[in-house]
């Protein structure tokens, strides 16, 4: 593979938002601008997935109370979901602290 060929790819022109549209680099000046758009949406998506996961684990726990293996599996899933929620909550507040001390808007507000 020719390394010089890889070095000559113009990433600004290679990634378009839509066919025949603007390049990503012309819409988002820096990678931080793109991350500022994506990050709040990731928080919402992960929150919805965690809520669904908690409901499913709770339903599995309630629907098979006599089956010890299923109850333990559901309890483990619920523990993982709550741990994931705590990590999401902590990461959100870490972002808030970083925004406060640096003065840079990360979550788009």
Beta strands, then each sheet from edge to edge (+ up, - down):
end
